[in-house]
Amino acid sequence: MFTAFLLLVSAPAAHASAPSPAPKPPRPSAKPSPSPDLKLITITGAGITAPLTVSSASDQRVFALLISEVDWLASRTSVLKAPAADKLGPKYTVVTTVNGAAKQTYDLYPAAAGGPRVFRPQAQPDKRKVTAAWFYGRLSMPSSLRAVGVVLGTPGPNEGGGGGGTVETPQAEPDIEAMVGDWQKFVGLNGAVVVVIALGVFAIAYVLRRRV
């Protein structure tokens, strides 16, 4: 009886003296997401007193228009010969940068004879290995440059979309009356030939019959 009493008295004391579990270490905070790349396009050239700059952050629409004129030329090859200098018109140099580091540079000729032209220099700011090359520019090049503030002449009839500066020649609609007239002439000519052949066959048959 006395032993049981001692056990009951010592149980709470033993429970109170037991060490409490150590607190769990705090979870590491999630890493902040990296900020998006800041992309810029700078334009210099004829009639531009101070460089024009377009940011991907502040003007996405105009930036997309301009970058579409040159980004497809980064690694392409071309066999196009250099146009005559007096056929190129005013030159505008475009430089693209990412987070302050220059990446690409191109010379744009929106008013070149026969359609816009682009020249890619061999020496690129990012030191990548490319060859100097000429390309047909997109027909939208003049309007894209106007969107950023470049002063050009009056828009031409072919300005707008179209990659690679390919000029589409408009096709004339078919002349139905002329086609019908040609068909009638063809049928009439064939009918006359048939009549002549028939008369010839009839004449030959008549002669052979007389001889018999």
Helices and strands as residue ranges (DSSP letters): H 2-17, E 39-45, E 52-55, H 60-67, G 71-73, G 85-87, E 92-98, E 101-109, E 117-120, E 133-136, H 141-148, G 163-165, H 176-211
